[in-house]
């Protein structure tokens, strides 16, 4: 019988879930909405002439916007969860990992940090796909939130031609919440 540590180790290096394909290509309207919401005044995101003065052919997408293109939206997320519960859609490695963490008492979650490396600018017309891999699972750590395990997901974003756009390491902590007595 495998120990809990051995069970967790089996997830490292596995594809976390099927690739996420953007519902829409990168486009100027969504870029404009993003920069207005973030009060980003960089003209190369919204002004073709300004972008051309820097040697670009057209506006470019803010790099930090990369993950928004592959977000499925809450309705789609709920639908996938329903299909998994009904066993219509097979559970992915990440769902199995989260279930194992839940069983071990690590039921709460908080995102801890993200690192991104940008390899190529996104431009209108790019169609983004993200690939997710479970990169690491830490041993149990004692934190201010309670005992927990840090999970690192490696995300690789590419365009419709297979060109690498960005890489991301997303870390979260799955933890056992402390009671008032423990705190």
N, C-alpha and C positions, 0 to 999 in steps of 0.2 A: 504494500500500500504506500502510495506517495505521501510525503509530507506536504504541508501547505506551501512551504518554500519551493519545493519541486514543482508543484502545480503551477505556481506563479511563473517560475522560470520557463515553462513550456510556452508561454505567451510571447516572450521576448523574441522579436524578429518576425512575428507573424503580421500579415496584413490585418489591420484592425477592423476594417469594414470594406465593402466594395468601393471602388473609386466613385467620387462625387463629381458629377458633370454639371456645369453651370446650366441653369434654365435659360439664360439669356446671354448673348455675346456682350462683351465690354462695349459700353455706349456712352455717348456724351451726356445724355440726359441724366443717367444714374451718377455719373461722375460729378455733374453739377450739383445734384441733390446732396451728395456726400460732402463736397467742399463747402457748400453753404451751411450744412448742419454742423460742420466742424470749424466754421469760420476760417477756412484755409484760403489765403489770398494769393497763392502762387498762380500767376496767370497762365502757365503752361498747361494747367488742367482744364481751362475753360476758354482760352483765346487762341485760335489757330495761328493768327499772326504772331503772337508772342511766342508760341511754341516753335514756329518756323525761324524766328530770329536766333534760336538756340541750336539750330541745325536739325530739328525734328520735322517730320513731314506733317504732323497734325498734333492735336492735344494728346496728352498721355494721362494714364490713370495714376492717382496717388498710390504709392507702393503699399501703404498700410491697408488699402482697400481690398487686397488680394483675397482674403477669406470670404468677403461678402458675396463674391460671384458664385460660390458653390454652396451657399446656405440654402437649405431647402424650405425654410419657412416652417412655422409652428404647425400648420395644418398637415403638411406632408410628414413631419416628424411624428405626429399623433397617428397618422394613417399607417406608417411603418411599424410603430409600436403595436397597433391593433393587429396587423398582419402577422407579426412575430408571435403575439400571444395566441393567435389562432393557428399557429404553425404553418401559415401559408408562405411566409418568408423565413428562410433558415436564419437562425441566430448567427451573427458574425463573431469573430474572436473577441472583439471589444465588448460586446454584449455578454459573452460568457465570462470574461474577466470581471466585469462589473457585478455579475451575479455571484461569482465566487467571493469577491470582496464584501458584498452584502452579507453572504452567509457567514463570513468571518467577523462580522460586526462593524466593518468599515462602511457605514451607511451614509455618511455626510460627505459633501464635496465642496472644495473651494479651488478656483484656479489660482495658481501661484505666480507663474511668469510665462513669458513667451519670448523667444528669440527668432528673428527673421533675417535671412540673407537673401538679398535681391540679386538676381542674375540678369534679368532683362525687363525693360519697361513694358507694361501692358498698354496696348493701343486699341482704339475702337475697332471692333471686328474680331478681336481675339476671343476665343471660346475656351474657357478655363476648365481643366480637370484636376482634381486633387486626389493624391494617393496617400493613404494613412498607414503607418506601420507602428506597432508597439515597440518602442525602442528600449525602454527599461522600466523596471518595477523595483523600487527600493525595499530594503528590509524595513521592518517596523521602526519608526522614528517617534520620539516623544516631542510633541509640539505644544504650543500654547492652546491649540484647539482640542488636543487629545492625541492619543497614539494613532499613527497613520502611516500610510505608504504613499510615496510620491510616484506617479505614473508619468512617463514622458512619451508623448506621441510625436513621431517624425512625420511631417506633412511635406509632400513634394507637389508643387503646382506646375502644370505645364499647359501650353496652348494647343490648339488643334493640330499643329505640325509636330508636336512632341518636344518643342523647345522648352527647356527648364526656365521657368519664370522666377520662382522663389522656393526657398526651403524654410521650414518652420519647425521649431521644437516647442511644443506646448506642454507645460507641466501642470499637473493638478494634484491635489492632496485628497485622498479618500481616507477619512478618519472616523474614529469612534468618538462621538461627542462626549465631552466631560459632563458629569453631573455637577450641581452646585457644590456638593461635598468634596468632589475631587479637585475642583478649580481652586 
